[in-house]
Amino acid sequence: MVQEIFIIEDKKDIINHLNTYFNGSANIIIRQITSSKLARHLLDVPSLFFINEDALIDNNVVDICKLIRDSEDNAINPIIVLTSNASFENEKNLLKQNVEFCIKKPVDYEALYYIITNIVNLLTINRGVSPLTKLPGNIPIQAELKRRLLKKEEFAVLYFDLDNFKAYNDTYGFLGGDEIIKQTAKIIIKNVNSNGSCHNFIGHIGGDDFVALVDDMNYEEICQKIILEFDKKILDYFSPEDIERGYIEVPNRKGIVEEFPLVSLSIGIVEVTKNRFHNVLEIGEVGAQVKHLAKVTPGSAYAINRRFHL
């Protein structure tokens, strides 16, 4: 993914120097944006803002920082300010505007190149993390699966999926659904890591789907503990009336009320042994099949795909 960096300065003091270092980079594009034209370019949403305070003509650096932070799309994108004003008051005023870094002149351009590159790399990593559960997302999940396959490790892949979750969201709202997702993540983390292994890996595929890679072949015990705790704690998210009935009522598009069981958890388990799978896609395909077997079982359940058969 190409990362775009805005160099905000009205004179070409920095852009030419940085072009020398970033020229030929396939992952980073730098653009000079004058302060007077910044507002119209904020919709482009760069990865990082670099403001050269000494090269601003008509605009104050604090005002520019406020303009960036007031833009919803850019509220969390990092800001670096280069300044020759070494006073503590100036630095403090900039930090109050949620500026991440203040760099003082004279500039070591090689060091500046690495600072920008490292921040961009960190952003790339962080974008692979679920903002809701703080668990690794699809990119690091795929990378971990590939790593283990290349090393010919033996492990089990646990695929987690919530049942009747859409019906819950339709009844209780997305905020309630988010709380269930966060609680599910906590339960999975607690029980997968209960044996103290530092080699287990837990990821959030997205929505209500999770995955865990465990080197402990006592995975059935792990799944049993997860289901037991999940089925107990999920009741905290339903009204007493729905708990007593054992289902929720949701009108469909035609206005007909349908009944859905309370949210449950399905787990599909795939044993990965040496030379069984050639790539991550094969594991995912088998995982989808075995998770389907768990989902057709009423209530929370798990199903296992061992070496030679479902």
C-alpha positions in Angstrom: 0.0 0.0 0.0 1.4 3.4 -1.0 1.6 5.9 1.8 1.3 9.6 1.0 3.1 12.3 3.1 2.2 16.0 3.0 5.1 18.4 3.4 3.5 21.6 4.4 5.6 24.6 3.5 5.3 27.7 1.3 8.9 27.7 0.3 10.8 24.6 -1.0 13.1 24.4 2.0 12.6 20.7 2.9 10.8 19.0 -0.1 13.9 19.1 -2.3 16.1 17.5 0.4 13.6 14.8 1.2 13.1 14.0 -2.5 16.7 13.0 -2.6 16.1 10.3 0.0 12.6 9.2 -1.1 13.2 9.3 -4.8 12.5 5.8 -6.2 10.6 4.7 -3.1 7.7 2.4 -4.2 5.8 2.7 -0.9 6.1 6.4 0.0 5.0 9.5 -2.0 5.8 13.0 -0.7 3.9 16.1 -1.9 4.5 19.7 -1.1 1.3 21.4 0.0 1.3 25.2 0.6 -0.4 26.3 3.8 -3.0 28.4 1.9 -4.1 25.3 -0.1 -4.1 22.8 2.7 -7.8 22.9 3.4 -8.8 21.7 -0.1 -6.3 18.8 0.1 -7.4 17.4 3.5 -9.9 15.2 1.7 -6.9 13.3 0.2 -6.2 12.0 3.7 -2.4 11.5 3.7 -0.7 9.1 6.1 1.4 11.8 7.7 1.8 15.6 7.9 5.2 17.2 8.1 5.0 21.0 8.8 8.1 23.2 8.2 7.3 26.1 10.6 10.0 28.3 9.3 8.8 28.0 5.7 5.2 29.3 6.4 4.4 32.8 5.1 0.9 33.8 6.1 -0.2 31.0 8.4 0.6 30.1 12.0 1.7 26.6 12.7 -0.8 26.2 15.6 -3.6 27.2 13.3 -2.5 24.7 10.7 -2.5 21.9 13.3 -6.0 22.9 14.5 -7.2 22.8 10.9 -5.8 19.3 10.5 -7.2 18.0 13.8 -10.6 19.5 13.1 -10.8 17.4 10.0 -12.5 14.2 11.0 -10.7 12.1 8.4 -7.3 13.3 9.6 -7.9 13.5 13.4 -5.5 10.7 14.2 -2.9 11.0 11.4 0.5 11.9 12.9 1.9 15.4 12.6 5.6 16.3 12.7 6.7 19.9 13.1 10.1 21.1 12.1 11.1 24.4 13.9 14.1 26.6 14.7 12.3 27.9 17.7 13.9 25.8 20.5 11.9 27.4 23.3 10.0 25.1 25.7 6.9 27.3 25.4 6.8 26.8 21.6 7.2 23.0 21.9 4.5 22.8 24.6 2.1 24.8 22.5 2.6 22.4 19.6 2.2 19.3 21.8 -1.1 20.8 23.0 -2.3 20.6 19.4 -1.7 16.8 19.4 1.5 17.1 17.4 3.4 13.8 17.8 7.0 15.0 17.1 8.8 18.4 17.3 12.1 18.3 15.4 14.5 21.2 15.9 16.9 22.6 13.4 19.6 22.1 12.1 18.2 19.1 10.3 20.0 15.8 9.9 18.1 14.7 6.7 19.2 11.1 6.8 17.9 10.8 10.4 14.7 12.6 9.3 14.3 10.1 6.4 14.4 7.2 8.9 12.0 8.9 11.3 9.4 9.3 8.6 10.0 5.8 7.2 9.7 4.2 10.7 6.5 6.1 11.5 4.9 5.1 8.2 5.9 1.4 8.8 4.4 1.6 12.3 1.2 3.0 10.8 1.1 0.0 8.4 1.4 -2.4 11.3 -1.2 -0.6 13.3 -3.7 -0.7 10.4 -3.4 -4.5 10.7 -4.9 -4.4 14.2 -8.6 -4.4 15.0 -9.5 -1.0 16.6 -12.3 -2.8 18.5 -10.5 -5.7 20.1 -6.8 -4.6 19.6 -6.2 -8.0 18.1 -4.1 -8.6 14.9 -6.2 -8.4 11.8 -6.1 -10.3 8.4 -2.6 -9.2 7.3 -0.8 -10.4 10.4 -3.0 -13.5 10.6 -2.1 -14.6 7.1 1.6 -13.8 7.8 1.6 -16.0 11.0 -0.1 -18.9 9.1 2.4 -18.7 6.3 5.3 -18.6 8.8 4.2 -21.7 10.5 3.6 -23.6 7.3 7.0 -22.7 6.0 8.6 -23.9 9.2 6.5 -27.1 9.0 5.1 -26.6 12.5 2.3 -28.7 13.8 -0.6 -26.7 15.3 -4.3 -26.4 15.4 -6.4 -23.5 13.9 -9.5 -22.6 15.8 -12.1 -20.6 13.8 -14.7 -18.8 15.9 -18.0 -17.4 14.6 -21.0 -16.0 16.5 -24.4 -17.5 15.6 -27.6 -15.3 15.3 -25.4 -12.2 15.7 -27.2 -10.2 13.1 -30.5 -10.8 14.8 -29.0 -9.5 18.0 -27.7 -6.3 16.3 -31.2 -5.8 14.7 -32.8 -6.0 18.2 -30.3 -4.5 20.6 -28.2 -2.2 18.3 -24.6 -2.2 17.0 -23.2 -0.8 20.3 -24.5 -3.8 22.1 -23.1 -6.0 19.4 -19.7 -4.4 19.8 -19.7 -5.2 23.5 -20.4 -8.9 22.7 -17.5 -8.9 20.3 -15.2 -7.4 22.9 -16.4 -9.9 25.5 -15.9 -12.8 23.1 -12.3 -11.6 22.4 -11.6 -11.5 26.2 -12.9 -15.0 26.7 -10.9 -16.4 23.8 -7.7 -14.6 24.9 -8.1 -15.8 28.5 -8.6 -19.5 27.7 -6.2 -19.8 24.7 -3.4 -18.4 26.8 -4.4 -20.2 30.0 -1.6 -22.8 29.6 1.0 -20.1 29.6 2.2 -20.8 26.1 3.9 -17.8 24.4 3.5 -19.4 21.0 -0.3 -19.3 20.7 -1.6 -16.6 18.3 -5.1 -14.9 18.4 -6.5 -12.8 15.6 -9.7 -10.9 14.8 -10.6 -11.7 11.2 -13.3 -9.0 11.3 -16.9 -8.6 12.5 -17.8 -11.6 14.7 -15.1 -13.9 13.3 -11.9 -14.8 15.2 -9.1 -17.2 14.8 -6.6 -18.8 17.1 -3.4 -20.8 16.3 -2.5 -23.1 19.2 0.4 -25.5 19.5 -1.3 -27.3 22.4 -3.1 -30.3 21.0 -5.4 -30.2 24.0 -7.4 -27.8 22.0 -10.7 -29.6 22.8 -10.3 -28.6 26.5 -9.6 -25.0 25.4 -12.8 -25.0 23.3 -14.9 -26.5 26.0 -13.8 -23.9 28.5 -14.4 -21.1 26.0 -17.9 -22.3 25.3 -18.7 -22.8 29.0 -17.7 -19.3 29.8 -19.3 -17.7 26.7 -22.7 -19.3 27.3 -22.6 -18.0 30.9 -21.6 -14.5 30.1 -23.6 -14.0 26.9 -26.8 -13.9 29.1 -25.6 -10.5 30.5 -26.4 -9.0 27.1 -30.1 -10.1 26.9 -33.2 -8.9 28.7 -34.7 -11.2 31.3 -37.7 -11.6 29.0 -35.6 -12.9 26.1 -33.6 -15.2 28.5 -36.8 -16.7 29.8 -38.2 -17.3 26.3 -34.9 -18.6 25.1 -35.1 -16.6 21.9 -35.5 -13.1 20.5 -38.2 -11.8 18.2 -37.2 -9.8 15.1 -39.5 -8.5 12.4 -38.3 -9.2 8.9 -38.6 -6.9 5.9 -42.2 -7.9 5.4 -43.1 -7.1 9.0 -43.4 -10.8 10.0 -41.9 -11.5 13.4 -39.3 -14.2 13.3 -37.8 -16.1 16.2 -34.0 -16.4 16.6 -32.1 -18.3 19.3 -29.8 -16.4 21.7 -26.3 -15.7 20.4 -24.1 -18.8 20.5 -20.5 -19.6 19.5 -19.4 -22.0 16.8 -15.8 -23.2 16.6 -14.3 -25.0 13.7 -11.0 -26.7 14.4 -8.4 -27.7 11.8 -5.3 -29.8 12.7 -2.3 -28.7 10.7 0.3 -31.5 10.5 3.5 -31.6 8.5 2.9 -31.5 4.7 -0.9 -31.7 5.1 -1.5 -28.3 3.6 0.4 -26.5 0.9 -0.9 -23.0 1.5 -3.0 -20.8 3.7 -6.0 -20.9 1.3 -6.3 -24.7 1.8 -6.5 -24.3 5.5 -9.2 -21.6 5.2 -11.3 -23.8 2.9 -11.2 -26.7 5.3 -11.8 -24.3 8.2 -15.0 -23.0 6.5 -16.3 -26.6 6.0 -15.7 -27.7 9.6 -17.0 -24.4 11.0 -20.2 -25.0 9.1 -20.6 -28.4 10.8 -20.4 -26.6 14.2 -22.9 -24.0 13.1 -25.6 -26.5 12.1 -25.5 -27.9 15.7 -27.9 -26.0 18.0 -26.3 -23.8 20.6 -22.6 -23.3 21.1 -20.5 -26.2 19.7 -17.2 -27.1 18.1 -16.3 -29.5 15.3 -12.9 -30.9 14.4 -11.2 -31.7 11.1 -8.4 -34.1 11.8 -5.7 -35.3 9.4 -7.7 -37.5 7.1 -11.4 -36.9 7.7 -14.0 -34.5 8.9 
